[in-house]
Amino acid sequence: MNEDPGAWPLPLRLIHWISAVLVIGMLGLGTSMVQLVQSPAVRFDLTQTHKSIGVTVFALTLVRLCVRSLLTAPKPQPEPVAWLVLLGAKVTHVCLYGLLLVLPLSGWLMVTTTPVRVPTIVFGLFELPYPLAPDLSAYRLAHAGHVVTAIALGVLVVLHVAAALVHAIWWRDQTVRRMWRKSRGALSN
């Protein structure tokens, strides 16, 4: 089957949905490990997983931006949308990409500058370097930035999902479907 010219290219669809699952998991894990977990051993394991997911999200976002620059995006749906709605969608997407890069970097800066040096071992495969010396002031700043960025990303994820629901339920256009399926035949199933 040929790709529907209105569908997003398969590599971008795959990266989108893998990233979505990882980001929602990472935000939930980050919140729960800080707010709910009391056991230091469990918190250590969860933190290593959280950091590993963050590295993965960062790498996927870089790949996604590279692929996005090489492939043609489909035209926005629906066609007769007000320019302000299109502008809002563009700004939201740019902010999402920015936060998907800044959030892992702020986490890395946080663990790099913490006075308590705990190695970051990504999925047990390799250790991330810590090029900076421990610095409590830098750590506190990075920690605050990480929390604010995580909250902002959470808000934008909710806004993104809400916009998808508006497209699917209220406007009843093909915007959400073209992120799921590749061909016109598949869209009619």
Residue pairs with C-beta under 8 A, 6 or more apart in sequence:
1 182
1 183
1 185
1 186
2 183
3 9
3 10
3 182
3 183
4 178
4 182
4 183
4 184
4 187
5 74
6 74
6 75
6 77
6 174
6 178
7 13
7 74
7 178
7 181
7 182
7 183
8 16
8 73
8 74
8 178
8 179
9 67
9 71
9 72
10 182
11 67
11 71
12 64
12 67
12 68
12 71
13 179
13 180
13 182
15 60
15 63
15 64
15 67
16 64
16 179
17 179
18 60
19 57
19 60
19 61
19 64
19 100
22 53
22 56
22 57
22 60
23 57
23 100
23 153
23 157
24 157
25 53
26 50
26 53
26 54
26 57
27 150
27 153
27 154
27 157
29 46
29 49
29 50
29 53
30 50
30 150
31 150
32 46
33 43
33 46
33 47
33 50
37 43
37 46
44 118
47 118
48 120
48 121
51 107
51 111
51 120
51 122
51 128
52 121
52 122
52 123
54 103
54 104
54 107
54 108
55 104
55 120
55 122
55 128
56 122
57 100
57 103
57 104
58 100
58 101
58 104
58 105
61 97
61 100
61 101
62 101
64 97
65 97
74 178
76 86
76 89
76 175
77 167
77 173
77 174
77 175
77 178
78 171
78 173
78 175
89 163
92 156
92 159
92 160
92 163
95 152
95 156
96 153
96 156
96 157
96 160
99 149
99 152
99 153
99 156
100 153
102 145
102 149
103 146
103 149
103 150
103 153
106 142
106 145
106 146
106 149
107 142
107 146
108 120
108 128
109 132
109 138
109 142
109 145
110 139
110 142
110 143
110 146
111 118
111 120
111 128
111 130
112 130
112 131
112 132
113 132
113 133
113 134
113 135
113 136
113 138
113 139
113 142
114 134
114 139
115 134
115 136
115 139
117 130
117 134
119 127
119 128
120 127
120 128
120 130
121 127
121 128
122 128
132 138
164 175
164 176
167 173
167 175
167 176
168 175
168 176
168 177
174 187
177 187
178 187
181 187
